[in-house]
Amino acid sequence: MGRVKIKKKSTFIDMTAMSDVTVLLLTFFMLTSTFVKPEPVKVNVPGSVSEIKIPETNILQILIAQDGKVFMSLDKQGDLEQLLGAMGQEYGVQFSAEETKKFMVASTFGVPMKNMKAFLAQPEEKQTELLKSPDAGIPTDSLNNEFKAWMRNARAINKDLRIAIKADATTPYSTIKDVMNSLQDLHENRYNLITTLKTTSEE
């Protein structure tokens, strides 16, 4: 008796639903993701066992480079606009609307006030180079502690700011101590230290 031939059916699968899900996921990740701001110097933070996450808003980050230079960044453009105006008023420097706009979009700032207008006059690429120069960094010494002025005005503008210190593992302790002493003078005794999670092999 001969075999009965079974008619093969089409294996077509409708991928419309899968495409819709892919587009929705892509849109979700694009809208909820936060971009990492470029930093003027590379910092290798020390390791720790702490797993406390720093909030993503109302953050004032203090970046301390390996050579001791201090930089700062804020996450809200409105705060940056008011901060530059307050610092200009305190140091007698008048900033134009164009200079203020450039400062508002800067990811990180860190030059002495006497050089701020010249810094803001440069294009973004040149600003990045200037932040890597020997003259860059916010002064923190006792004779000219502009860092304390930046902190005081930033706190006056936004009382909900969370302070986070990101220092290189090889940064001299004296520099970090100067920053912490300035914070203590302003009664800022609560701040976060940004570290990497230490693994078992590193202990």
C-alpha positions in Angstrom: 0.0 0.0 0.0 1.5 3.4 -1.0 2.2 6.1 1.6 -0.2 9.0 1.9 1.6 12.2 1.1 0.9 15.0 3.6 0.6 18.4 2.0 3.1 20.8 3.4 1.7 23.9 4.9 3.4 27.3 4.8 5.5 28.2 7.8 4.9 32.0 7.5 5.0 33.8 10.8 3.6 37.3 11.1 6.3 39.5 12.7 4.2 42.6 12.9 3.6 42.2 16.7 7.3 41.6 17.3 8.2 44.8 15.3 5.8 46.8 17.4 7.3 45.6 20.6 10.8 46.3 19.4 9.9 49.9 18.5 8.2 50.4 21.8 11.2 49.1 23.8 13.6 51.3 21.7 11.4 54.4 22.3 11.2 53.6 26.1 15.0 53.3 26.5 15.6 56.5 24.4 13.3 58.5 26.6 14.4 57.2 30.0 18.1 56.9 29.5 20.5 59.6 30.8 23.6 60.5 28.9 27.0 60.6 30.7 28.5 64.0 30.8 32.0 64.3 29.4 34.6 65.2 32.1 37.7 67.3 31.4 40.0 64.8 33.2 40.0 61.0 33.6 39.5 60.0 37.2 40.0 56.5 38.5 37.9 56.4 41.7 38.9 54.2 44.6 36.9 51.0 45.4 34.5 50.5 48.3 31.9 48.0 49.4 29.1 50.6 49.6 26.2 50.1 47.2 24.3 53.4 47.9 23.2 55.0 44.7 23.4 58.7 44.2 20.2 60.4 43.0 20.2 61.6 39.4 18.8 65.1 40.0 19.8 68.0 42.2 23.4 66.8 42.2 26.4 69.1 42.6 29.5 67.1 41.7 33.0 68.1 42.8 35.6 66.5 40.5 39.2 66.3 41.9 41.8 65.3 39.4 45.0 63.4 40.1 47.1 66.6 40.0 44.7 68.3 42.5 42.7 70.4 40.1 39.1 71.0 41.2 36.1 71.1 38.9 32.4 71.3 39.5 29.2 70.5 37.6 25.4 70.9 38.2 22.6 69.0 36.5 20.1 71.9 36.1 20.7 74.7 33.6 18.5 77.1 35.6 20.8 76.7 38.6 23.9 77.2 36.4 22.4 80.5 35.0 21.7 81.9 38.5 25.0 80.6 39.8 27.1 82.4 37.2 25.1 85.6 37.8 25.7 85.4 41.5 29.5 84.7 41.1 29.8 87.6 38.6 28.1 89.9 41.0 30.4 88.8 43.9 33.6 89.2 41.8 32.5 92.2 39.8 32.3 90.4 36.4 29.5 91.2 34.0 28.5 88.3 31.7 26.6 88.7 28.5 23.6 86.6 27.5 25.7 84.6 25.1 28.3 83.9 27.7 25.6 82.8 30.2 24.1 80.5 27.5 27.5 78.8 27.0 28.0 78.3 30.7 24.5 76.8 31.0 25.3 74.0 28.4 28.8 73.3 29.8 29.0 69.9 31.3 31.8 70.8 33.7 33.4 74.1 34.7 36.6 74.9 36.5 38.7 78.0 35.8 39.5 80.9 38.0 37.0 83.8 37.8 39.6 86.1 36.3 39.7 83.7 33.3 36.0 82.9 33.1 35.1 85.4 30.4 38.0 84.4 28.2 37.0 80.7 28.8 33.4 81.3 27.7 34.5 83.2 24.6 36.1 80.0 23.2 34.3 77.3 21.2 33.4 74.1 23.0 36.4 72.2 21.6 38.8 74.9 22.8 37.1 74.9 26.2 37.9 71.2 26.7 41.5 71.9 25.9 41.7 74.8 28.4 40.3 72.6 31.2 43.2 70.3 30.7 45.8 73.2 30.9 48.0 73.9 34.0 46.0 77.1 34.7 42.7 75.2 34.9 40.9 74.3 38.2 38.9 76.3 40.7 41.2 77.8 43.3 40.9 76.3 46.8 43.9 77.8 48.6 43.4 80.0 51.7 44.4 83.2 49.9 41.9 82.7 47.1 39.3 80.1 47.9 36.9 80.6 45.0 35.6 77.0 45.5 34.0 78.1 48.7 32.3 81.0 46.9 30.9 78.7 44.2 29.6 76.3 46.9 28.0 79.0 49.0 26.2 80.6 46.0 25.1 77.2 44.7 23.6 76.2 48.0 21.8 79.6 48.2 20.2 79.0 44.8 19.2 75.4 45.4 18.9 74.2 49.0 18.0 70.6 47.9 21.4 70.0 46.3 23.2 66.7 47.0 26.9 67.1 47.1 29.0 64.3 45.5 32.8 64.2 45.6 34.6 62.3 42.8 38.3 62.1 43.4 41.1 60.1 41.8 42.4 57.3 43.9 45.9 58.9 43.7 44.8 62.4 44.4 47.0 64.0 47.2 45.2 63.9 50.5 46.0 67.5 51.2 43.9 68.6 48.2 40.9 66.5 49.3 41.4 67.9 52.9 41.2 71.5 51.6 38.0 70.7 49.8 36.5 69.1 52.9 37.6 71.9 55.1 35.9 74.4 52.8 32.7 72.4 53.0 33.0 72.2 56.7 33.4 76.0 56.9 30.1 76.3 55.1 28.5 73.8 57.5 28.2 71.3 54.6 28.9 68.1 56.6 26.9 65.7 54.5 28.2 64.6 51.1 28.7 61.4 49.1 32.0 60.0 47.9 31.8 58.4 44.4 33.5 55.1 44.3 33.5 51.8 42.4 32.2 48.6 43.8 35.1 46.6 45.2 35.2 42.9 44.3 36.4 40.0 46.4 39.7 39.8 44.5 40.5 43.5 45.3 40.2 43.0 49.0 
